[in-house]
Amino acid sequence: MNSEAIRVIEAVAWSERFGARSVLPLKRIAADALGGDGALAARVLADLDEQGWVQTDTVGGETGWLTPRGRTAAALLTALP
């Protein structure tokens, strides 16, 4: 997992923990985590979806959620010093 993917996983996990919705605006969260780069966010989300870290429910990854695998990764990432 590259640094962009890690930033997106962490941002989505944070949004999931503190948000009130079960379906999150993944593309917006990813773009914010990547300095506003929407094209990079779309590529990272597509890779994360393909690898099973997130599940998108729309074409282009506009919305979705972390999979159990993604939640485990986020928990491990936040536990690291």
LODOPA-218222 format. One record per atom (N, C-alpha, C): residue in three letters; atom name; x, y, z; residue number from 0. Coordinates in pm, whole numbers, plus 50000, padded with zeros to 5 digits. Each point is the difference from the previous one (the first is absolute). Last residue first. Example, Ala and Ser with C-alpha at 12.3 -4.5 7.8 and 13.67 -1.06 7.14 Angstrom:
BEGIN
<torro><rest>SER</rest><atom>N</atom><east>51285</east><north>49775</north><up>50708</up><nr>1</nr></torro>
<torro><rest>SER</rest><atom>CA</atom><east>50082</east><north>50119</north><up>50006</up><nr>1</nr></torro>
<torro><rest>SER</rest><atom>C</atom><east>49923</east><north>50109</north><up>50073</up><nr>1</nr></torro>
<torro><rest>ALA</rest><atom>N</atom><east>50029</east><north>49428</north><up>49993</up><nr>0</nr></torro>
<torro><rest>ALA</rest><atom>CA</atom><east>49911</east><north>50119</north><up>50000</up><nr>0</nr></torro>
<torro><rest>ALA</rest><atom>C</atom><east>50090</east><north>50120</north><up>50000</up><nr>0</nr></torro>
//
This chain:
BEGIN
<torro><rest>PRO</rest><atom>N</atom><east>50335</east><north>50386</north><up>51606</up><nr>80</nr></torro>
<torro><rest>PRO</rest><atom>CA</atom><east>50054</east><north>50129</north><up>50049</up><nr>80</nr></torro>
<torro><rest>PRO</rest><atom>C</atom><east>50040</east><north>50092</north><up>49888</up><nr>80</nr></torro>
<torro><rest>LEU</rest><atom>N</atom><east>49592</east><north>49631</north><up>49971</up><nr>79</nr></torro>
<torro><rest>LEU</rest><atom>CA</atom><east>50145</east><north>50012</north><up>49982</up><nr>79</nr></torro>
<torro><rest>LEU</rest><atom>C</atom><east>50050</east><north>50135</north><up>50050</up><nr>79</nr></torro>
<torro><rest>ALA</rest><atom>N</atom><east>49535</east><north>49875</north><up>49981</up><nr>78</nr></torro>
<torro><rest>ALA</rest><atom>CA</atom><east>50068</east><north>49947</north><up>50119</up><nr>78</nr></torro>
<torro><rest>ALA</rest><atom>C</atom><east>50152</east><north>50011</north><up>49990</up><nr>78</nr></torro>
<torro><rest>THR</rest><atom>N</atom><east>49699</east><north>50120</north><up>49644</up><nr>77</nr></torro>
<torro><rest>THR</rest><atom>CA</atom><east>49989</east><north>50099</north><up>50107</up><nr>77</nr></torro>
<torro><rest>THR</rest><atom>C</atom><east>50069</east><north>49953</north><up>50127</up><nr>77</nr></torro>
<torro><rest>LEU</rest><atom>N</atom><east>49989</east><north>49710</north><up>49625</up><nr>76</nr></torro>
<torro><rest>LEU</rest><atom>CA</atom><east>50073</east><north>50122</north><up>49965</up><nr>76</nr></torro>
<torro><rest>LEU</rest><atom>C</atom><east>49995</east><north>50103</north><up>50111</up><nr>76</nr></torro>
<torro><rest>LEU</rest><atom>N</atom><east>49746</east><north>49600</north><up>50039</up><nr>75</nr></torro>
<torro><rest>LEU</rest><atom>CA</atom><east>50144</east><north>49974</north><up>50013</up><nr>75</nr></torro>
<torro><rest>LEU</rest><atom>C</atom><east>50082</east><north>50125</north><up>49972</up><nr>75</nr></torro>
<torro><rest>ALA</rest><atom>N</atom><east>49537</east><north>50024</north><up>49934</up><nr>74</nr></torro>
<torro><rest>ALA</rest><atom>CA</atom><east>50028</east><north>49981</north><up>50143</up><nr>74</nr></torro>
<torro><rest>ALA</rest><atom>C</atom><east>50149</east><north>49976</north><up>50023</up><nr>74</nr></torro>
<torro><rest>ALA</rest><atom>N</atom><east>49849</east><north>50024</north><up>49557</up><nr>73</nr></torro>
<torro><rest>ALA</rest><atom>CA</atom><east>49994</east><north>50132</north><up>50063</up><nr>73</nr></torro>
<torro><rest>ALA</rest><atom>C</atom><east>50032</east><north>49990</north><up>50148</up><nr>73</nr></torro>
<torro><rest>ALA</rest><atom>N</atom><east>49964</east><north>49599</north><up>49756</up><nr>72</nr></torro>
<torro><rest>ALA</rest><atom>CA</atom><east>50120</east><north>50076</north><up>49960</up><nr>72</nr></torro>
<torro><rest>ALA</rest><atom>C</atom><east>50003</east><north>50135</north><up>50068</up><nr>72</nr></torro>
<torro><rest>THR</rest><atom>N</atom><east>49616</east><north>49743</north><up>50061</up><nr>71</nr></torro>
<torro><rest>THR</rest><atom>CA</atom><east>50113</east><north>49939</north><up>50070</up><nr>71</nr></torro>
<torro><rest>THR</rest><atom>C</atom><east>50128</east><north>50075</north><up>49968</up><nr>71</nr></torro>
<torro><rest>ARG</rest><atom>N</atom><east>49615</east><north>50127</north><up>49768</up><nr>70</nr></torro>
<torro><rest>ARG</rest><atom>CA</atom><east>49991</east><north>50041</north><up>50141</up><nr>70</nr></torro>
<torro><rest>ARG</rest><atom>C</atom><east>50116</east><north>49943</north><up>50081</up><nr>70</nr></torro>
<torro><rest>GLY</rest><atom>N</atom><east>49958</east><north>49867</north><up>49549</up><nr>69</nr></torro>
<torro><rest>GLY</rest><atom>CA</atom><east>50040</east><north>50140</north><up>50010</up><nr>69</nr></torro>
<torro><rest>GLY</rest><atom>C</atom><east>49996</east><north>50051</north><up>50142</up><nr>69</nr></torro>
<torro><rest>ARG</rest><atom>N</atom><east>49838</east><north>49565</north><up>49913</up><nr>68</nr></torro>
<torro><rest>ARG</rest><atom>CA</atom><east>50145</east><north>50004</north><up>49975</up><nr>68</nr></torro>
<torro><rest>ARG</rest><atom>C</atom><east>50053</east><north>50143</north><up>50014</up><nr>68</nr></torro>
<torro><rest>PRO</rest><atom>N</atom><east>49535</east><north>49934</north><up>50019</up><nr>67</nr></torro>
<torro><rest>PRO</rest><atom>CA</atom><east>50066</east><north>49953</north><up>50122</up><nr>67</nr></torro>
<torro><rest>PRO</rest><atom>C</atom><east>50153</east><north>50001</north><up>49988</up><nr>67</nr></torro>
<torro><rest>THR</rest><atom>N</atom><east>49785</east><north>50347</north><up>49685</up><nr>66</nr></torro>
<torro><rest>THR</rest><atom>CA</atom><east>49970</east><north>49858</north><up>50021</up><nr>66</nr></torro>
<torro><rest>THR</rest><atom>C</atom><east>50059</east><north>49959</north><up>50134</up><nr>66</nr></torro>
<torro><rest>LEU</rest><atom>N</atom><east>49834</east><north>50508</north><up>49863</up><nr>65</nr></torro>
<torro><rest>LEU</rest><atom>CA</atom><east>50114</east><north>49912</north><up>50023</up><nr>65</nr></torro>
<torro><rest>LEU</rest><atom>C</atom><east>49949</east><north>49857</north><up>50012</up><nr>65</nr></torro>
<torro><rest>TRP</rest><atom>N</atom><east>49715</east><north>50346</north><up>49703</up><nr>64</nr></torro>
<torro><rest>TRP</rest><atom>CA</atom><east>50036</east><north>49976</north><up>50139</up><nr>64</nr></torro>
<torro><rest>TRP</rest><atom>C</atom><east>50127</east><north>49916</north><up>50005</up><nr>64</nr></torro>
<torro><rest>GLY</rest><atom>N</atom><east>49690</east><north>50356</north><up>49634</up><nr>63</nr></torro>
<torro><rest>GLY</rest><atom>CA</atom><east>50030</east><north>49863</north><up>50040</up><nr>63</nr></torro>
<torro><rest>GLY</rest><atom>C</atom><east>50039</east><north>49992</north><up>50146</up><nr>63</nr></torro>
<torro><rest>THR</rest><atom>N</atom><east>49931</east><north>50357</north><up>49520</up><nr>62</nr></torro>
<torro><rest>THR</rest><atom>CA</atom><east>49960</east><north>49966</north><up>50136</up><nr>62</nr></torro>
<torro><rest>THR</rest><atom>C</atom><east>50034</east><north>49855</north><up>50029</up><nr>62</nr></torro>
<torro><rest>GLU</rest><atom>N</atom><east>50158</east><north>50202</north><up>49596</up><nr>61</nr></torro>
<torro><rest>GLU</rest><atom>CA</atom><east>49947</east><north>50119</north><up>50068</up><nr>61</nr></torro>
<torro><rest>GLU</rest><atom>C</atom><east>49965</east><north>49972</north><up>50145</up><nr>61</nr></torro>
<torro><rest>GLY</rest><atom>N</atom><east>50216</east><north>49726</north><up>49615</up><nr>60</nr></torro>
<torro><rest>GLY</rest><atom>CA</atom><east>50035</east><north>50005</north><up>50142</up><nr>60</nr></torro>
<torro><rest>GLY</rest><atom>C</atom><east>49948</east><north>50121</north><up>50075</up><nr>60</nr></torro>
<torro><rest>GLY</rest><atom>N</atom><east>49951</east><north>49830</north><up>49525</up><nr>59</nr></torro>
<torro><rest>GLY</rest><atom>CA</atom><east>50087</east><north>50113</north><up>50027</up><nr>59</nr></torro>
<torro><rest>GLY</rest><atom>C</atom><east>50032</east><north>50018</north><up>50147</up><nr>59</nr></torro>
<torro><rest>VAL</rest><atom>N</atom><east>49560</east><north>49749</north><up>49890</up><nr>58</nr></torro>
<torro><rest>VAL</rest><atom>CA</atom><east>50109</east><north>50008</north><up>49903</up><nr>58</nr></torro>
<torro><rest>VAL</rest><atom>C</atom><east>50082</east><north>50125</north><up>50031</up><nr>58</nr></torro>
<torro><rest>THR</rest><atom>N</atom><east>49746</east><north>49782</north><up>50409</up><nr>57</nr></torro>
<torro><rest>THR</rest><atom>CA</atom><east>49968</east><north>50072</north><up>49877</up><nr>57</nr></torro>
<torro><rest>THR</rest><atom>C</atom><east>50120</east><north>49997</north><up>49908</up><nr>57</nr></torro>
<torro><rest>ASP</rest><atom>N</atom><east>50001</east><north>49815</north><up>50441</up><nr>56</nr></torro>
<torro><rest>ASP</rest><atom>CA</atom><east>49867</east><north>49961</north><up>49954</up><nr>56</nr></torro>
<torro><rest>ASP</rest><atom>C</atom><east>49955</east><north>50076</north><up>49876</up><nr>56</nr></torro>
<torro><rest>THR</rest><atom>N</atom><east>50484</east><north>49813</north><up>50262</up><nr>55</nr></torro>
<torro><rest>THR</rest><atom>CA</atom><east>49928</east><north>50114</north><up>49945</up><nr>55</nr></torro>
<torro><rest>THR</rest><atom>C</atom><east>49866</east><north>49952</north><up>49947</up><nr>55</nr></torro>
<torro><rest>GLN</rest><atom>N</atom><east>50381</east><north>49833</north><up>50378</up><nr>54</nr></torro>
<torro><rest>GLN</rest><atom>CA</atom><east>49894</east><north>49955</north><up>49910</up><nr>54</nr></torro>
<torro><rest>GLN</rest><atom>C</atom><east>49929</east><north>50124</north><up>49951</up><nr>54</nr></torro>
<torro><rest>VAL</rest><atom>N</atom><east>50527</east><north>49878</north><up>50205</up><nr>53</nr></torro>
<torro><rest>VAL</rest><atom>CA</atom><east>49876</east><north>50076</north><up>50007</up><nr>53</nr></torro>
<torro><rest>VAL</rest><atom>C</atom><east>49899</east><north>49935</north><up>49905</up><nr>53</nr></torro>
<torro><rest>TRP</rest><atom>N</atom><east>50397</east><north>49774</north><up>50055</up><nr>52</nr></torro>
<torro><rest>TRP</rest><atom>CA</atom><east>50015</east><north>50085</north><up>50119</up><nr>52</nr></torro>
<torro><rest>TRP</rest><atom>C</atom><east>49877</east><north>50086</north><up>50022</up><nr>52</nr></torro>
<torro><rest>GLY</rest><atom>N</atom><east>50119</east><north>49670</north><up>49626</up><nr>51</nr></torro>
<torro><rest>GLY</rest><atom>CA</atom><east>49913</east><north>49960</north><up>50110</up><nr>51</nr></torro>
<torro><rest>GLY</rest><atom>C</atom><east>50014</east><north>50081</north><up>50128</up><nr>51</nr></torro>
<torro><rest>GLN</rest><atom>N</atom><east>50202</east><north>50031</north><up>49533</up><nr>50</nr></torro>
<torro><rest>GLN</rest><atom>CA</atom><east>50075</east><north>49916</north><up>50094</up><nr>50</nr></torro>
<torro><rest>GLN</rest><atom>C</atom><east>49920</east><north>49963</north><up>50124</up><nr>50</nr></torro>
<torro><rest>GLU</rest><atom>N</atom><east>49818</east><north>50286</north><up>49659</up><nr>49</nr></torro>
<torro><rest>GLU</rest><atom>CA</atom><east>50042</east><north>49877</north><up>49931</up><nr>49</nr></torro>
<torro><rest>GLU</rest><atom>C</atom><east>50070</east><north>49903</north><up>50096</up><nr>49</nr></torro>
<torro><rest>ASP</rest><atom>N</atom><east>49886</east><north>50430</north><up>50159</up><nr>48</nr></torro>
<torro><rest>ASP</rest><atom>CA</atom><east>49879</east><north>49921</north><up>49976</up><nr>48</nr></torro>
<torro><rest>ASP</rest><atom>C</atom><east>50037</east><north>49866</north><up>49937</up><nr>48</nr></torro>
<torro><rest>LEU</rest><atom>N</atom><east>50343</east><north>50313</north><up>50059</up><nr>47</nr></torro>
<torro><rest>LEU</rest><atom>CA</atom><east>49956</east><north>49949</north><up>50130</up><nr>47</nr></torro>
<torro><rest>LEU</rest><atom>C</atom><east>49876</east><north>49912</north><up>49987</up><nr>47</nr></torro>
<torro><rest>ASP</rest><atom>N</atom><east>50157</east><north>50220</north><up>49610</up><nr>46</nr></torro>
<torro><rest>ASP</rest><atom>CA</atom><east>50095</east><north>49897</north><up>50045</up><nr>46</nr></torro>
<torro><rest>ASP</rest><atom>C</atom><east>49957</east><north>49938</north><up>50132</up><nr>46</nr></torro>
<torro><rest>ALA</rest><atom>N</atom><east>49749</east><north>50361</north><up>49841</up><nr>45</nr></torro>
<torro><rest>ALA</rest><atom>CA</atom><east>49982</east><north>49885</north><up>49910</up><nr>45</nr></torro>
<torro><rest>ALA</rest><atom>C</atom><east>50092</east><north>49886</north><up>50041</up><nr>45</nr></torro>
<torro><rest>LEU</rest><atom>N</atom><east>50049</east><north>50408</north><up>50227</up><nr>44</nr></torro>
<torro><rest>LEU</rest><atom>CA</atom><east>49878</east><north>49930</north><up>50039</up><nr>44</nr></torro>
<torro><rest>LEU</rest><atom>C</atom><east>49974</east><north>49878</north><up>49912</up><nr>44</nr></torro>
<torro><rest>VAL</rest><atom>N</atom><east>50361</east><north>50280</north><up>49887</up><nr>43</nr></torro>
<torro><rest>VAL</rest><atom>CA</atom><east>50028</east><north>49931</north><up>50126</up><nr>43</nr></torro>
<torro><rest>VAL</rest><atom>C</atom><east>49877</east><north>49922</north><up>50045</up><nr>43</nr></torro>
<torro><rest>ARG</rest><atom>N</atom><east>49952</east><north>50271</north><up>49618</up><nr>42</nr></torro>
<torro><rest>ARG</rest><atom>CA</atom><east>50090</east><north>49887</north><up>49974</up><nr>42</nr></torro>
<torro><rest>ARG</rest><atom>C</atom><east>50027</east><north>49919</north><up>50127</up><nr>42</nr></torro>
<torro><rest>ALA</rest><atom>N</atom><east>49744</east><north>50395</north><up>50038</up><nr>41</nr></torro>
<torro><rest>ALA</rest><atom>CA</atom><east>49926</east><north>49899</north><up>49924</up><nr>41</nr></torro>
<torro><rest>ALA</rest><atom>C</atom><east>50086</east><north>49878</north><up>49974</up><nr>41</nr></torro>
<torro><rest>ALA</rest><atom>N</atom><east>50205</east><north>50373</north><up>50203</up><nr>40</nr></torro>
<torro><rest>ALA</rest><atom>CA</atom><east>49904</east><north>49936</north><up>50092</up><nr>40</nr></torro>
<torro><rest>ALA</rest><atom>C</atom><east>49924</east><north>49889</north><up>49929</up><nr>40</nr></torro>
<torro><rest>LEU</rest><atom>N</atom><east>50281</east><north>50274</north><up>49744</up><nr>39</nr></torro>
<torro><rest>LEU</rest><atom>CA</atom><east>50078</east><north>49906</north><up>50080</up><nr>39</nr></torro>
<torro><rest>LEU</rest><atom>C</atom><east>49908</east><north>49925</north><up>50096</up><nr>39</nr></torro>
<torro><rest>ALA</rest><atom>N</atom><east>49800</east><north>50338</north><up>49755</up><nr>38</nr></torro>
<torro><rest>ALA</rest><atom>CA</atom><east>50041</east><north>49892</north><up>49909</up><nr>38</nr></torro>
<torro><rest>ALA</rest><atom>C</atom><east>50081</east><north>49895</north><up>50074</up><nr>38</nr></torro>
<torro><rest>GLY</rest><atom>N</atom><east>49865</east><north>50394</north><up>50233</up><nr>37</nr></torro>
<torro><rest>GLY</rest><atom>CA</atom><east>49890</east><north>49910</north><up>49972</up><nr>37</nr></torro>
<torro><rest>GLY</rest><atom>C</atom><east>50037</east><north>49884</north><up>49909</up><nr>37</nr></torro>
<torro><rest>ASP</rest><atom>N</atom><east>50264</east><north>50334</north><up>50346</up><nr>36</nr></torro>
<torro><rest>ASP</rest><atom>CA</atom><east>50022</east><north>49940</north><up>49868</up><nr>36</nr></torro>
<torro><rest>ASP</rest><atom>C</atom><east>49894</east><north>49893</north><up>49973</up><nr>36</nr></torro>
<torro><rest>GLY</rest><atom>N</atom><east>50082</east><north>50273</north><up>50414</up><nr>35</nr></torro>
<torro><rest>GLY</rest><atom>CA</atom><east>49904</east><north>50052</north><up>49903</up><nr>35</nr></torro>
<torro><rest>GLY</rest><atom>C</atom><east>50013</east><north>49941</north><up>49861</up><nr>35</nr></torro>
<torro><rest>GLY</rest><atom>N</atom><east>50268</east><north>49869</north><up>50395</up><nr>34</nr></torro>
<torro><rest>GLY</rest><atom>CA</atom><east>50026</east><north>50138</north><up>49963</up><nr>34</nr></torro>
<torro><rest>GLY</rest><atom>C</atom><east>49909</east><north>50055</north><up>49893</up><nr>34</nr></torro>
<torro><rest>LEU</rest><atom>N</atom><east>49967</east><north>49560</north><up>50216</up><nr>33</nr></torro>
<torro><rest>LEU</rest><atom>CA</atom><east>50108</east><north>50007</north><up>49901</up><nr>33</nr></torro>
<torro><rest>LEU</rest><atom>C</atom><east>50020</east><north>50141</north><up>49947</up><nr>33</nr></torro>
<torro><rest>ALA</rest><atom>N</atom><east>49657</east><north>49883</north><up>50315</up><nr>32</nr></torro>
<torro><rest>ALA</rest><atom>CA</atom><east>50119</east><north>49938</north><up>50058</up><nr>32</nr></torro>
<torro><rest>ALA</rest><atom>C</atom><east>50122</east><north>50013</north><up>49908</up><nr>32</nr></torro>
<torro><rest>ASP</rest><atom>N</atom><east>49575</east><north>50151</north><up>49848</up><nr>31</nr></torro>
<torro><rest>ASP</rest><atom>CA</atom><east>50046</east><north>50085</north><up>50110</up><nr>31</nr></torro>
<torro><rest>ASP</rest><atom>C</atom><east>50130</east><north>49945</north><up>50060</up><nr>31</nr></torro>
<torro><rest>ALA</rest><atom>N</atom><east>49790</east><north>49738</north><up>49674</up><nr>30</nr></torro>
<torro><rest>ALA</rest><atom>CA</atom><east>50057</east><north>50121</north><up>49940</up><nr>30</nr></torro>
<torro><rest>ALA</rest><atom>C</atom><east>50052</east><north>50094</north><up>50108</up><nr>30</nr></torro>
<torro><rest>ALA</rest><atom>N</atom><east>49771</east><north>49614</north><up>50142</up><nr>29</nr></torro>
<torro><rest>ALA</rest><atom>CA</atom><east>50130</east><north>49967</north><up>49941</up><nr>29</nr></torro>
<torro><rest>ALA</rest><atom>C</atom><east>50067</east><north>50123</north><up>49940</up><nr>29</nr></torro>
<torro><rest>ILE</rest><atom>N</atom><east>49563</east><north>50047</north><up>50168</up><nr>28</nr></torro>
<torro><rest>ILE</rest><atom>CA</atom><east>50092</east><north>49972</north><up>50110</up><nr>28</nr></torro>
<torro><rest>ILE</rest><atom>C</atom><east>50140</east><north>49973</north><up>49945</up><nr>28</nr></torro>
<torro><rest>ARG</rest><atom>N</atom><east>49657</east><north>50049</north><up>49687</up><nr>27</nr></torro>
<torro><rest>ARG</rest><atom>CA</atom><east>50029</east><north>50128</north><up>50065</up><nr>27</nr></torro>
<torro><rest>ARG</rest><atom>C</atom><east>50101</east><north>49982</north><up>50113</up><nr>27</nr></torro>
<torro><rest>LYS</rest><atom>N</atom><east>49844</east><north>49614</north><up>49782</up><nr>26</nr></torro>
<torro><rest>LYS</rest><atom>CA</atom><east>50083</east><north>50079</north><up>49909</up><nr>26</nr></torro>
<torro><rest>LYS</rest><atom>C</atom><east>50037</east><north>50135</north><up>50062</up><nr>26</nr></torro>
<torro><rest>LEU</rest><atom>N</atom><east>49706</east><north>49701</north><up>50241</up><nr>25</nr></torro>
<torro><rest>LEU</rest><atom>CA</atom><east>50139</east><north>49957</north><up>49989</up><nr>25</nr></torro>
<torro><rest>LEU</rest><atom>C</atom><east>50087</east><north>50090</north><up>49913</up><nr>25</nr></torro>
<torro><rest>PRO</rest><atom>N</atom><east>49554</east><north>50040</north><up>50292</up><nr>24</nr></torro>
<torro><rest>PRO</rest><atom>CA</atom><east>50040</east><north>50063</north><up>49874</up><nr>24</nr></torro>
<torro><rest>PRO</rest><atom>C</atom><east>50149</east><north>49972</north><up>49974</up><nr>24</nr></torro>
<torro><rest>LEU</rest><atom>N</atom><east>49679</east><north>49655</north><up>50292</up><nr>23</nr></torro>
<torro><rest>LEU</rest><atom>CA</atom><east>50081</east><north>50122</north><up>50007</up><nr>23</nr></torro>
<torro><rest>LEU</rest><atom>C</atom><east>50028</east><north>50058</north><up>49862</up><nr>23</nr></torro>
<torro><rest>VAL</rest><atom>N</atom><east>49637</east><north>49668</north><up>50298</up><nr>22</nr></torro>
<torro><rest>VAL</rest><atom>CA</atom><east>50058</east><north>50016</north><up>49867</up><nr>22</nr></torro>
<torro><rest>VAL</rest><atom>C</atom><east>50068</east><north>50136</north><up>49997</up><nr>22</nr></torro>
<torro><rest>SER</rest><atom>N</atom><east>49800</east><north>49899</north><up>50395</up><nr>21</nr></torro>
<torro><rest>SER</rest><atom>CA</atom><east>50067</east><north>49872</north><up>49973</up><nr>21</nr></torro>
<torro><rest>SER</rest><atom>C</atom><east>50064</east><north>50002</north><up>49862</up><nr>21</nr></torro>
<torro><rest>ARG</rest><atom>N</atom><east>49919</east><north>50435</north><up>50342</up><nr>20</nr></torro>
<torro><rest>ARG</rest><atom>CA</atom><east>49946</east><north>49924</north><up>49888</up><nr>20</nr></torro>
<torro><rest>ARG</rest><atom>C</atom><east>50075</east><north>49869</north><up>49982</up><nr>20</nr></torro>
<torro><rest>ALA</rest><atom>N</atom><east>50094</east><north>50366</north><up>50312</up><nr>19</nr></torro>
<torro><rest>ALA</rest><atom>CA</atom><east>49871</east><north>49944</north><up>50038</up><nr>19</nr></torro>
<torro><rest>ALA</rest><atom>C</atom><east>49943</east><north>49910</north><up>49891</up><nr>19</nr></torro>
<torro><rest>GLY</rest><atom>N</atom><east>50537</east><north>50129</north><up>50157</up><nr>18</nr></torro>
<torro><rest>GLY</rest><atom>CA</atom><east>49887</east><north>50038</north><up>49917</up><nr>18</nr></torro>
<torro><rest>GLY</rest><atom>C</atom><east>49873</east><north>49931</north><up>50045</up><nr>18</nr></torro>
<torro><rest>PHE</rest><atom>N</atom><east>50449</east><north>49927</north><up>50179</up><nr>17</nr></torro>
<torro><rest>PHE</rest><atom>CA</atom><east>49939</east><north>50123</north><up>50050</up><nr>17</nr></torro>
<torro><rest>PHE</rest><atom>C</atom><east>49881</east><north>50048</north><up>49918</up><nr>17</nr></torro>
<torro><rest>ARG</rest><atom>N</atom><east>50251</east><north>49590</north><up>49901</up><nr>16</nr></torro>
<torro><rest>ARG</rest><atom>CA</atom><east>49987</east><north>50003</north><up>50146</up><nr>16</nr></torro>
<torro><rest>ARG</rest><atom>C</atom><east>49921</east><north>50121</north><up>50048</up><nr>16</nr></torro>
<torro><rest>GLU</rest><atom>N</atom><east>50105</east><north>49959</north><up>49539</up><nr>15</nr></torro>
<torro><rest>GLU</rest><atom>CA</atom><east>49905</east><north>49896</north><up>50040</up><nr>15</nr></torro>
<torro><rest>GLU</rest><atom>C</atom><east>49976</east><north>50003</north><up>50151</up><nr>15</nr></torro>
<torro><rest>SER</rest><atom>N</atom><east>50326</east><north>50284</north><up>49814</up><nr>14</nr></torro>
<torro><rest>SER</rest><atom>CA</atom><east>49866</east><north>50045</north><up>49963</up><nr>14</nr></torro>
<torro><rest>SER</rest><atom>C</atom><east>49894</east><north>49900</north><up>50042</up><nr>14</nr></torro>
<torro><rest>TRP</rest><atom>N</atom><east>50450</east><north>49880</north><up>50062</up><nr>13</nr></torro>
<torro><rest>TRP</rest><atom>CA</atom><east>49966</east><north>50112</north><up>50089</up><nr>13</nr></torro>
<torro><rest>TRP</rest><atom>C</atom><east>49858</east><north>50047</north><up>49971</up><nr>13</nr></torro>
<torro><rest>ALA</rest><atom>N</atom><east>50172</east><north>49677</north><up>49713</up><nr>12</nr></torro>
<torro><rest>ALA</rest><atom>CA</atom><east>49975</east><north>49942</north><up>50133</up><nr>12</nr></torro>
<torro><rest>ALA</rest><atom>C</atom><east>49960</east><north>50109</north><up>50099</up><nr>12</nr></torro>
<torro><rest>VAL</rest><atom>N</atom><east>50133</east><north>50135</north><up>49572</up><nr>11</nr></torro>
<torro><rest>VAL</rest><atom>CA</atom><east>49869</east><north>49935</north><up>49993</up><nr>11</nr></torro>
<torro><rest>VAL</rest><atom>C</atom><east>49965</east><north>49940</north><up>50137</up><nr>11</nr></torro>
<torro><rest>ALA</rest><atom>N</atom><east>50426</east><north>50190</north><up>49954</up><nr>10</nr></torro>
<torro><rest>ALA</rest><atom>CA</atom><east>49897</east><north>50103</north><up>49993</up><nr>10</nr></torro>
<torro><rest>ALA</rest><atom>C</atom><east>49860</east><north>49940</north><up>49997</up><nr>10</nr></torro>
<torro><rest>GLU</rest><atom>N</atom><east>50374</east><north>49707</north><up>49988</up><nr>9</nr></torro>
<torro><rest>GLU</rest><atom>CA</atom><east>49993</east><north>50069</north><up>50130</up><nr>9</nr></torro>
<torro><rest>GLU</rest><atom>C</atom><east>49888</east><north>50104</north><up>50000</up><nr>9</nr></torro>
<torro><rest>ILE</rest><atom>N</atom><east>50090</east><north>49782</north><up>49593</up><nr>8</nr></torro>
<torro><rest>ILE</rest><atom>CA</atom><east>49944</east><north>49905</north><up>50098</up><nr>8</nr></torro>
<torro><rest>ILE</rest><atom>C</atom><east>49983</east><north>50067</north><up>50135</up><nr>8</nr></torro>
<torro><rest>VAL</rest><atom>N</atom><east>50221</east><north>50250</north><up>49669</up><nr>7</nr></torro>
<torro><rest>VAL</rest><atom>CA</atom><east>49857</east><north>49987</north><up>49971</up><nr>7</nr></torro>
<torro><rest>VAL</rest><atom>C</atom><east>49934</east><north>49905</north><up>50100</up><nr>7</nr></torro>
<torro><rest>ARG</rest><atom>N</atom><east>50467</east><north>50055</north><up>50022</up><nr>6</nr></torro>
<torro><rest>ARG</rest><atom>CA</atom><east>49933</east><north>50124</north><up>50039</up><nr>6</nr></torro>
<torro><rest>ARG</rest><atom>C</atom><east>49849</east><north>49990</north><up>49979</up><nr>6</nr></torro>
<torro><rest>ILE</rest><atom>N</atom><east>50263</east><north>49641</north><up>49849</up><nr>5</nr></torro>
<torro><rest>ILE</rest><atom>CA</atom><east>49998</east><north>50005</north><up>50147</up><nr>5</nr></torro>
<torro><rest>ILE</rest><atom>C</atom><east>49928</east><north>50125</north><up>50048</up><nr>5</nr></torro>
<torro><rest>ALA</rest><atom>N</atom><east>50077</east><north>49955</north><up>49541</up><nr>4</nr></torro>
<torro><rest>ALA</rest><atom>CA</atom><east>49896</east><north>49907</north><up>50044</up><nr>4</nr></torro>
<torro><rest>ALA</rest><atom>C</atom><east>49988</east><north>50001</north><up>50152</up><nr>4</nr></torro>
<torro><rest>GLU</rest><atom>N</atom><east>50347</east><north>50250</north><up>49807</up><nr>3</nr></torro>
<torro><rest>GLU</rest><atom>CA</atom><east>49870</east><north>50060</north><up>49968</up><nr>3</nr></torro>
<torro><rest>GLU</rest><atom>C</atom><east>49886</east><north>49912</north><up>50050</up><nr>3</nr></torro>
<torro><rest>SER</rest><atom>N</atom><east>50445</east><north>49839</north><up>50040</up><nr>2</nr></torro>
<torro><rest>SER</rest><atom>CA</atom><east>49970</east><north>50106</north><up>50097</up><nr>2</nr></torro>
<torro><rest>SER</rest><atom>C</atom><east>49866</east><north>50068</north><up>49972</up><nr>2</nr></torro>
<torro><rest>ASN</rest><atom>N</atom><east>50052</east><north>49489</north><up>49838</up><nr>1</nr></torro>
<torro><rest>ASN</rest><atom>CA</atom><east>50084</east><north>50120</north><up>49990</up><nr>1</nr></torro>
<torro><rest>ASN</rest><atom>C</atom><east>49951</east><north>50110</north><up>50096</up><nr>1</nr></torro>
<torro><rest>MET</rest><atom>N</atom><east>49983</east><north>49440</north><up>50008</up><nr>0</nr></torro>
<torro><rest>MET</rest><atom>CA</atom><east>49914</east><north>50117</north><up>50000</up><nr>0</nr></torro>
<torro><rest>MET</rest><atom>C</atom><east>50090</east><north>50123</north><up>50000</up><nr>0</nr></torro>
//
